[in-house]
Amino acid sequence: MKKSTLLLTSLFTALVLPAVAKAQNFFYISSWIGNIKLWLSQAVTIAMILITLFFIVSVVRYIRTKEAKDVEEKRHLMIQSLIGLFVAVSVWGIIGLAGNILGTNSYTGNNPSSVCPPGLTNVAGKCI
């Protein structure tokens, strides 16, 4: 037997057999998944805030530019940041919609079609 096959077999045996014999509790895995979901939700919220701030800063820089050679560069940066903001919001919305359709989003409200921003929870049709 190859060493890699032996290692995989040993790892599988060590992880699965205690669970089959009900000698090991796997509830800690669901808490890890919950923590990862919380961290990802917070990371998406922070990323959306940063992208929005970058767009606002690029608009202010474009408005305040007085030299003709800098206007084109600032306008290009403003358009790129607007496209980035649009793509980020679109992807976030598509993922939220797909999660609602597939039933993978967890929500406690009565209106499952309402999509809340990351970090907020739908409670009775309102994002809290």
Summary of the structure (lengths in Angstrom):
residues: 128
radius of gyration: 23.5
end to end distance: 56.6
largest distance: 75.0
contacts: 283
relative contact order: 0.08
helix: 71%
strand: 3%
